[in-house]
Amino acid sequence: MAYTLKFIKCPICKKKTLWKGNPYRPFCSRECKLADLYHWLYEEYRIKLKEEELEEEVHPEKEEEDEGV
């Protein structure tokens, strides 16, 4: 049985790397994995929220007050 090697592109350096047997996937190396972690820790990556979700996060006590009335 012939296996097809699956290559992926590292999201940090864009280098092609193998998926199978790669302990750092989806990254190509430990350095790229740590670089990604750095971006998250220093809030360089953001997850967009809808305005309604943001309002719920900022004012959760408002919902509790409405329920008690």
N, C-alpha and C positions, 0 to 999 in steps of 0.2 A: 504494500500500500504506500503510495507516494504522498508525502505531506507537503502542503503549500506553506511556505514561510510567510507569516503575516507581519508586514512592516507597518509601523505607526510613526507619526511625526511628533517629536517632543514639543509640547506646548510652550516651552520656554525658549529653546535654542533652534527649534525647527529641524533638528537633525533626525534622519531616519534611523529607527532602532527596531529590533525585534520585539514582538509582544511576548512570545512564549519564552519562558526562562529568564525574563527580565525582572529582577526583584524591585526595581524602581518604577515600573510602569504606572502611569502612562508617560513617565519621564525617561530620558535616556541614561541618566546618571544620578548619583547621590547629590551632586552639586546642583543640578537642575531641580531636583525635588526640594532641596533646602531653599533655593532661590524662590520657588513658588510659596513655600511656607513664610518666608520673609515678606513677600508681597501681601499675604493675608494678615500677618501680625502688624504690619505698619499701615494697614487699611488702604493699601493701594488698589485692592480689588473691592468692589462694592456689589451688593445684591440689590437690584432695584425693587422697590415696593410700590404697590398702588397707593394712591393718596388715602384711601379708606383704611388700608392696613396700617399705615403710618399713624393715622389719627387714633386707632385702637391702641397702638403701642404707646403713644405719648400720653393719652388720657384714659387709662384702664379704670380708674376710680369713678369716672363719669357713668359708665355702664352699671357699676355696682349701686350707685346712688339712685339711678332710674329704676332699678329692680326693687329697691326697698320702698318706693313711694306707692 
